[in-house]
Amino acid sequence: MKLLLVLMSSLSLVDADSDVIGSDKPVTVTVSDNVILPCHLEPPFNVRNLTVEWKRGETIVHIYTNRKDDPGRQDKNFRGRTSVFHEEMIRGNISLKLTSITELDAGSYTCFVPKLQSQVRRGFVNLTVEPVEQKKDKGSPTHKNNRQPENVVKKAPINPPYTANIRQTISGHSEAFSS
């Protein structure tokens, strides 16, 4: 009887009044850079014990389940290039970090919390990927606007308290840190 109750409770929806919120603005990134696709629950809700799925169309981009990432079900084109912020999940942050961007990564992404009992269990993020263009006189890469990349801090468009920053360097490597 005890086993049946445990099994039944794991199949039920989690009672939460939180909605999954993606981004109403497209996220733009240059080929070979890293990007954070913003998604969170509002009001904040701890999702560490839930399943979180990221997809592009029907393609599985990332799955977090049983308190860990599940790369076995992930599409091979995304394997080793995705992560979620485990320590932020207790505050409802289910944003996805995607590294080494290619032009094939462009498209509409969905973050989904299947067992969340809410009107809105999906959030959407559109990713636009811009090519790196070659500068004619030196052959060095430049961004589409023909400027050399500078040390800049890009703030992902996610609502507080889930502010994640990316510090992008000239080499194109990024590091995430919370503020």
Short mmCIF file of the C-alpha atoms (twelve columns), coordinates in Angstrom:
data_MODEL
# 
_entry.id   MODEL 
# 
loop_
_atom_site.group_PDB 
_atom_site.id 
_atom_site.type_symbol 
_atom_site.label_atom_id 
_atom_site.label_alt_id 
_atom_site.label_comp_id 
_atom_site.label_asym_id 
_atom_site.label_seq_id 
_atom_site.Cartn_x 
_atom_site.Cartn_y 
_atom_site.Cartn_z 
_atom_site.pdbx_PDB_model_num 
ATOM 1   C CA . MET A 1   0.000  0.000  0.000   1 
ATOM 2   C CA . LYS A 2   2.821  2.400  0.886   1 
ATOM 3   C CA . LEU A 3   4.545  1.696  -2.448  1 
ATOM 4   C CA . LEU A 4   1.295  2.387  -4.321  1 
ATOM 5   C CA . LEU A 5   0.919  5.780  -2.600  1 
ATOM 6   C CA . VAL A 6   4.496  6.736  -3.449  1 
ATOM 7   C CA . LEU A 7   3.997  5.675  -7.062  1 
ATOM 8   C CA . MET A 8   0.730  7.583  -7.350  1 
ATOM 9   C CA . SER A 9   2.249  10.736 -5.888  1 
ATOM 10  C CA . SER A 10  5.146  10.640 -8.376  1 
ATOM 11  C CA . LEU A 11  2.674  10.500 -11.286 1 
ATOM 12  C CA . SER A 12  0.627  13.467 -10.164 1 
ATOM 13  C CA . LEU A 13  1.087  17.084 -11.109 1 
ATOM 14  C CA . VAL A 14  2.922  19.383 -8.716  1 
ATOM 15  C CA . ASP A 15  0.594  21.956 -7.210  1 
ATOM 16  C CA . ALA A 16  2.135  25.319 -7.981  1 
ATOM 17  C CA . ASP A 17  0.665  28.574 -9.139  1 
ATOM 18  C CA . SER A 18  3.818  29.463 -11.055 1 
ATOM 19  C CA . ASP A 19  3.876  30.003 -14.800 1 
ATOM 20  C CA . VAL A 20  6.816  29.225 -17.076 1 
ATOM 21  C CA . ILE A 21  8.109  32.445 -18.644 1 
ATOM 22  C CA . GLY A 22  10.406 32.509 -21.681 1 
ATOM 23  C CA . SER A 23  11.486 35.644 -23.538 1 
ATOM 24  C CA . ASP A 24  9.250  37.966 -25.521 1 
ATOM 25  C CA . LYS A 25  12.323 39.317 -27.344 1 
ATOM 26  C CA . PRO A 26  14.540 37.232 -29.629 1 
ATOM 27  C CA . VAL A 27  18.010 36.389 -28.368 1 
ATOM 28  C CA . THR A 28  20.760 37.165 -30.892 1 
ATOM 29  C CA . VAL A 29  24.224 35.602 -30.865 1 
ATOM 30  C CA . THR A 30  27.190 35.263 -33.227 1 
ATOM 31  C CA . VAL A 31  28.465 31.899 -34.510 1 
ATOM 32  C CA . SER A 32  30.956 30.241 -32.096 1 
ATOM 33  C CA . ASP A 33  29.828 32.343 -29.101 1 
ATOM 34  C CA . ASN A 34  27.919 31.051 -26.065 1 
ATOM 35  C CA . VAL A 35  24.405 32.126 -25.126 1 
ATOM 36  C CA . ILE A 36  21.881 31.853 -22.301 1 
ATOM 37  C CA . LEU A 37  18.283 31.196 -23.335 1 
ATOM 38  C CA . PRO A 38  16.253 32.734 -20.500 1 
ATOM 39  C CA . CYS A 39  13.382 30.856 -18.877 1 
ATOM 40  C CA . HIS A 40  12.032 30.950 -15.327 1 
ATOM 41  C CA . LEU A 41  8.978  30.329 -13.179 1 
ATOM 42  C CA . GLU A 42  6.979  33.246 -11.892 1 
ATOM 43  C CA . PRO A 43  6.351  33.502 -9.036  1 
ATOM 44  C CA . PRO A 44  9.584  31.651 -8.197  1 
ATOM 45  C CA . PHE A 45  9.152  27.952 -7.494  1 
ATOM 46  C CA . ASN A 46  11.720 25.256 -6.690  1 
ATOM 47  C CA . VAL A 47  11.958 22.902 -9.701  1 
ATOM 48  C CA . ARG A 48  14.960 20.806 -8.576  1 
ATOM 49  C CA . ASN A 49  12.733 17.747 -8.074  1 
ATOM 50  C CA . LEU A 50  10.878 18.185 -11.368 1 
ATOM 51  C CA . THR A 51  11.659 17.372 -14.978 1 
ATOM 52  C CA . VAL A 52  12.657 20.294 -17.200 1 
ATOM 53  C CA . GLU A 53  12.761 19.762 -20.961 1 
ATOM 54  C CA . TRP A 54  14.294 22.060 -23.575 1 
ATOM 55  C CA . LYS A 55  13.371 21.412 -27.214 1 
ATOM 56  C CA . ARG A 56  13.784 23.057 -30.604 1 
ATOM 57  C CA . GLY A 57  10.775 21.833 -32.539 1 
ATOM 58  C CA . GLU A 58  10.675 18.095 -31.772 1 
ATOM 59  C CA . THR A 59  14.442 17.903 -31.206 1 
ATOM 60  C CA . ILE A 60  15.471 17.305 -27.591 1 
ATOM 61  C CA . VAL A 61  18.048 19.926 -26.668 1 
ATOM 62  C CA . HIS A 62  18.406 19.237 -22.923 1 
ATOM 63  C CA . ILE A 63  16.604 17.232 -20.252 1 
ATOM 64  C CA . TYR A 64  16.972 17.651 -16.508 1 
ATOM 65  C CA . THR A 65  15.277 14.895 -14.509 1 
ATOM 66  C CA . ASN A 66  15.766 13.079 -11.199 1 
ATOM 67  C CA . ARG A 67  17.911 15.996 -9.947  1 
ATOM 68  C CA . LYS A 68  20.473 15.646 -12.778 1 
ATOM 69  C CA . ASP A 69  20.997 16.201 -16.492 1 
ATOM 70  C CA . ASP A 70  20.049 13.332 -18.822 1 
ATOM 71  C CA . PRO A 71  22.337 13.482 -21.896 1 
ATOM 72  C CA . GLY A 72  21.215 10.019 -23.071 1 
ATOM 73  C CA . ARG A 73  17.953 11.377 -24.542 1 
ATOM 74  C CA . GLN A 74  19.538 14.517 -25.965 1 
ATOM 75  C CA . ASP A 75  19.994 15.053 -29.727 1 
ATOM 76  C CA . LYS A 76  23.599 14.339 -30.723 1 
ATOM 77  C CA . ASN A 77  24.035 17.861 -32.183 1 
ATOM 78  C CA . PHE A 78  23.534 19.365 -28.712 1 
ATOM 79  C CA . ARG A 79  25.444 16.769 -26.658 1 
ATOM 80  C CA . GLY A 80  28.180 18.370 -24.568 1 
ATOM 81  C CA . ARG A 81  27.044 21.931 -25.409 1 
ATOM 82  C CA . THR A 82  24.120 22.508 -23.020 1 
ATOM 83  C CA . SER A 83  23.672 23.046 -19.304 1 
ATOM 84  C CA . VAL A 84  21.183 24.456 -16.827 1 
ATOM 85  C CA . PHE A 85  21.990 26.380 -13.667 1 
ATOM 86  C CA . HIS A 86  21.406 23.684 -11.021 1 
ATOM 87  C CA . GLU A 87  21.964 26.034 -8.077  1 
ATOM 88  C CA . GLU A 88  19.399 28.502 -9.467  1 
ATOM 89  C CA . MET A 89  16.638 25.931 -9.960  1 
ATOM 90  C CA . ILE A 90  15.522 26.324 -6.341  1 
ATOM 91  C CA . ARG A 91  14.500 29.877 -7.328  1 
ATOM 92  C CA . GLY A 92  12.726 28.782 -10.510 1 
ATOM 93  C CA . ASN A 93  15.515 29.634 -12.966 1 
ATOM 94  C CA . ILE A 94  15.465 27.037 -15.766 1 
ATOM 95  C CA . SER A 95  17.526 29.026 -18.281 1 
ATOM 96  C CA . LEU A 96  19.654 27.029 -20.727 1 
ATOM 97  C CA . LYS A 97  23.294 27.756 -21.541 1 
ATOM 98  C CA . LEU A 98  24.196 26.734 -25.104 1 
ATOM 99  C CA . THR A 99  27.871 26.833 -26.093 1 
ATOM 100 C CA . SER A 100 29.781 26.871 -29.384 1 
ATOM 101 C CA . ILE A 101 26.847 28.228 -31.366 1 
ATOM 102 C CA . THR A 102 26.442 27.202 -35.007 1 
ATOM 103 C CA . GLU A 103 24.067 28.595 -37.631 1 
ATOM 104 C CA . LEU A 104 22.049 25.372 -37.274 1 
ATOM 105 C CA . ASP A 105 21.171 26.357 -33.679 1 
ATOM 106 C CA . ALA A 106 18.894 29.182 -34.846 1 
ATOM 107 C CA . GLY A 107 15.193 28.659 -34.219 1 
ATOM 108 C CA . SER A 108 12.402 28.598 -31.674 1 
ATOM 109 C CA . TYR A 109 13.162 26.869 -28.359 1 
ATOM 110 C CA . THR A 110 10.667 25.648 -25.781 1 
ATOM 111 C CA . CYS A 111 11.305 25.172 -22.064 1 
ATOM 112 C CA . PHE A 112 8.729  22.828 -20.551 1 
ATOM 113 C CA . VAL A 113 7.971  21.607 -17.012 1 
ATOM 114 C CA . PRO A 114 5.598  18.656 -17.645 1 
ATOM 115 C CA . LYS A 115 4.420  18.003 -14.067 1 
ATOM 116 C CA . LEU A 116 3.817  21.628 -13.149 1 
ATOM 117 C CA . GLN A 117 0.137  22.187 -12.397 1 
ATOM 118 C CA . SER A 118 -0.229 25.552 -14.010 1 
ATOM 119 C CA . GLN A 119 -2.021 27.257 -16.863 1 
ATOM 120 C CA . VAL A 120 1.366  27.897 -18.475 1 
ATOM 121 C CA . ARG A 121 3.884  25.022 -18.406 1 
ATOM 122 C CA . ARG A 122 5.864  26.127 -21.492 1 
ATOM 123 C CA . GLY A 123 8.010  29.143 -22.257 1 
ATOM 124 C CA . PHE A 124 9.391  30.109 -25.661 1 
ATOM 125 C CA . VAL A 125 12.669 31.697 -26.766 1 
ATOM 126 C CA . ASN A 126 13.623 32.569 -30.345 1 
ATOM 127 C CA . LEU A 127 17.341 32.334 -31.102 1 
ATOM 128 C CA . THR A 128 18.831 34.284 -34.002 1 
ATOM 129 C CA . VAL A 129 22.375 33.366 -35.061 1 
ATOM 130 C CA . GLU A 130 24.503 35.846 -36.973 1 
ATOM 131 C CA . PRO A 131 27.532 34.700 -38.967 1 
ATOM 132 C CA . VAL A 132 31.056 35.864 -38.227 1 
ATOM 133 C CA . GLU A 133 32.249 37.819 -41.249 1 
ATOM 134 C CA . GLN A 134 35.840 38.016 -42.438 1 
ATOM 135 C CA . LYS A 135 37.434 41.464 -42.511 1 
ATOM 136 C CA . LYS A 136 38.754 42.078 -46.034 1 
ATOM 137 C CA . ASP A 137 42.047 43.782 -45.187 1 
ATOM 138 C CA . LYS A 138 43.394 41.480 -42.448 1 
ATOM 139 C CA . GLY A 139 41.276 38.347 -42.621 1 
ATOM 140 C CA . SER A 140 40.459 38.606 -38.915 1 
ATOM 141 C CA . PRO A 141 36.924 37.816 -37.791 1 
ATOM 142 C CA . THR A 142 34.540 40.677 -37.093 1 
ATOM 143 C CA . HIS A 143 30.945 40.817 -36.069 1 
ATOM 144 C CA . LYS A 144 28.262 41.572 -38.634 1 
ATOM 145 C CA . ASN A 145 28.449 45.288 -37.885 1 
ATOM 146 C CA . ASN A 146 32.176 45.193 -38.874 1 
ATOM 147 C CA . ARG A 147 33.414 46.127 -35.398 1 
ATOM 148 C CA . GLN A 148 35.924 44.076 -33.481 1 
ATOM 149 C CA . PRO A 149 34.360 42.442 -30.401 1 
ATOM 150 C CA . GLU A 150 35.076 44.354 -27.207 1 
ATOM 151 C CA . ASN A 151 35.003 43.348 -23.579 1 
ATOM 152 C CA . VAL A 152 31.308 43.744 -22.893 1 
ATOM 153 C CA . VAL A 153 28.884 42.451 -20.344 1 
ATOM 154 C CA . LYS A 154 25.659 41.173 -21.871 1 
ATOM 155 C CA . LYS A 155 22.742 40.831 -19.528 1 
ATOM 156 C CA . ALA A 156 20.388 37.988 -20.373 1 
ATOM 157 C CA . PRO A 157 16.795 39.293 -20.595 1 
ATOM 158 C CA . ILE A 158 15.442 37.392 -17.609 1 
ATOM 159 C CA . ASN A 159 13.551 38.903 -14.741 1 
ATOM 160 C CA . PRO A 160 15.024 39.324 -11.248 1 
ATOM 161 C CA . PRO A 161 15.989 37.548 -9.087  1 
ATOM 162 C CA . TYR A 162 17.392 35.478 -11.948 1 
ATOM 163 C CA . THR A 163 19.900 37.926 -13.320 1 
ATOM 164 C CA . ALA A 164 22.653 36.030 -15.036 1 
ATOM 165 C CA . ASN A 165 25.409 37.908 -16.752 1 
ATOM 166 C CA . ILE A 166 27.780 36.799 -19.453 1 
ATOM 167 C CA . ARG A 167 31.176 38.398 -19.746 1 
ATOM 168 C CA . GLN A 168 32.248 37.989 -23.339 1 
ATOM 169 C CA . THR A 169 35.878 38.396 -24.228 1 
ATOM 170 C CA . ILE A 170 37.643 38.989 -27.517 1 
ATOM 171 C CA . SER A 171 38.433 35.275 -27.800 1 
ATOM 172 C CA . GLY A 172 34.695 34.526 -27.823 1 
ATOM 173 C CA . HIS A 173 34.754 32.568 -24.558 1 
ATOM 174 C CA . SER A 174 32.081 33.419 -22.044 1 
ATOM 175 C CA . GLU A 175 31.673 32.907 -18.366 1 
ATOM 176 C CA . ALA A 176 28.458 33.152 -16.391 1 
ATOM 177 C CA . PHE A 177 28.211 34.785 -13.005 1 
ATOM 178 C CA . SER A 178 25.315 35.910 -10.840 1 
ATOM 179 C CA . SER A 179 24.746 39.405 -9.614  1 
# 
